[in-house]
Amino acid sequence: MDFTYPENPAMRSMTRLFQNRFAQPHVGRQLVHRFRAKKPSGLEAGACLGMEHEGQVYKRIYRLTAEAMLPGAKAAGLFTDGECAVLIDHMKALEASPETVTVKLPDFWVIAPR
């Protein structure tokens, strides 16, 4: 999935970062099944997806997330110093780009009373 338009090469690196540094990067889409297995008395679920066509909030969140996560990714051998520098440079360019549309990763939620 493309998270920016025009496409920014940093977003592929961000996907790699998320998929390798989060314990369960795909758990959101599994939540309903996990909660249903516990046989709740009811279940509500949804996802929030945002799109930013003006402003820099999502772009800044992506950049700050990269800056926070890259030291651990580098220590784990997932990124080299050069890859870290290129990713941060691309994220700064993304944040500064007023014409780029950015999609925020979805937030999943489930309410399941016992």
C-alpha positions as CSV (number, residue, x, y, z in Angstrom):
1,M,0.0,0.0,0.0
2,D,1.3,3.5,-0.8
3,F,1.1,5.8,2.1
4,T,2.0,8.9,0.2
5,Y,1.3,10.5,-3.1
6,P,3.5,11.3,-4.9
7,E,5.3,8.2,-3.5
8,N,8.1,8.8,-1.1
9,P,10.8,6.1,-1.0
10,A,11.0,6.5,2.8
11,M,7.6,4.9,3.3
12,R,8.9,1.5,2.1
13,S,11.6,1.8,4.8
14,M,9.1,2.8,7.4
15,T,7.1,-0.3,6.5
16,R,10.2,-2.4,6.9
17,L,10.9,-0.7,10.2
18,F,7.4,-1.3,11.6
19,Q,7.3,-4.9,10.4
20,N,10.6,-5.8,12.0
21,R,10.5,-3.7,15.2
22,F,6.9,-4.2,16.4
23,A,6.3,-7.5,18.2
24,Q,3.1,-8.2,16.3
25,P,2.8,-5.7,13.4
26,H,-0.3,-7.3,12.0
27,V,-2.2,-7.7,15.3
28,G,-4.8,-5.0,14.5
29,R,-6.5,-7.0,11.7
30,Q,-6.6,-10.1,14.0
31,L,-8.3,-8.3,17.0
32,V,-11.9,-9.3,16.1
33,H,-11.0,-13.0,15.7
34,R,-9.0,-12.9,19.0
35,F,-11.8,-11.3,20.9
36,R,-14.5,-13.6,19.3
37,A,-12.6,-16.6,20.5
38,K,-13.2,-15.4,24.1
39,K,-17.0,-15.5,23.4
40,P,-17.9,-11.9,24.6
41,S,-21.5,-10.9,25.2
42,G,-21.1,-8.4,22.4
43,L,-18.5,-7.0,20.0
44,E,-18.0,-3.7,18.3
45,A,-14.9,-3.0,16.2
46,G,-13.6,-0.6,13.7
47,A,-10.6,1.2,12.3
48,C,-9.6,4.8,11.9
49,L,-7.7,5.8,8.8
50,G,-6.6,9.4,8.2
51,M,-5.5,11.3,5.2
52,E,-3.6,14.5,5.3
53,H,-3.7,16.7,2.3
54,E,-2.9,19.9,4.1
55,G,-0.6,20.3,7.0
56,Q,2.2,18.3,8.5
57,V,0.8,16.4,11.5
58,Y,1.0,12.8,10.0
59,K,4.2,13.6,8.2
60,R,5.8,14.8,11.4
61,I,4.5,11.7,13.3
62,Y,6.2,9.5,10.7
63,R,9.5,11.4,10.9
64,L,9.5,11.4,14.8
65,T,8.6,7.7,14.8
66,A,11.6,7.0,12.5
67,E,13.9,9.0,14.6
68,A,12.8,7.2,17.8
69,M,12.8,3.7,16.3
70,L,16.0,3.8,14.2
71,P,18.6,3.5,17.0
72,G,17.0,0.1,18.0
73,A,16.7,-1.0,14.4
74,K,20.3,-0.1,13.8
75,A,21.4,-2.0,16.9
76,A,19.4,-5.0,15.7
77,G,21.2,-4.9,12.4
78,L,18.1,-4.0,10.4
79,F,19.4,-0.7,9.1
80,T,23.0,0.6,8.4
81,D,24.1,4.1,9.3
82,G,23.7,5.1,5.7
83,E,20.2,3.7,5.5
84,C,19.2,5.6,8.7
85,A,20.6,8.8,7.3
86,V,18.8,8.4,4.0
87,L,15.5,7.5,5.7
88,I,15.7,10.6,8.0
89,D,16.5,12.8,5.0
90,H,13.5,11.4,3.0
91,M,11.3,11.9,6.0
92,K,12.4,15.5,6.4
93,A,11.7,16.1,2.7
94,L,8.3,14.5,3.1
95,E,7.5,16.7,6.1
96,A,8.5,19.8,4.2
97,S,6.5,18.9,1.1
98,P,3.2,20.8,1.0
99,E,1.9,18.9,-2.1
100,T,2.3,15.4,-0.7
101,V,-0.8,13.6,0.4
102,T,-0.1,11.3,3.4
103,V,-2.2,8.4,4.7
104,K,-1.9,7.5,8.4
105,L,-1.6,3.8,9.2
106,P,-4.9,2.5,10.6
107,D,-5.8,2.4,14.3
108,F,-7.9,-0.6,15.1
109,W,-10.2,-0.9,18.1
110,V,-12.4,-3.5,19.6
111,I,-15.0,-3.2,22.5
112,A,-16.0,-6.6,23.8
113,P,-17.8,-6.8,27.1
114,R,-17.7,-10.1,28.9
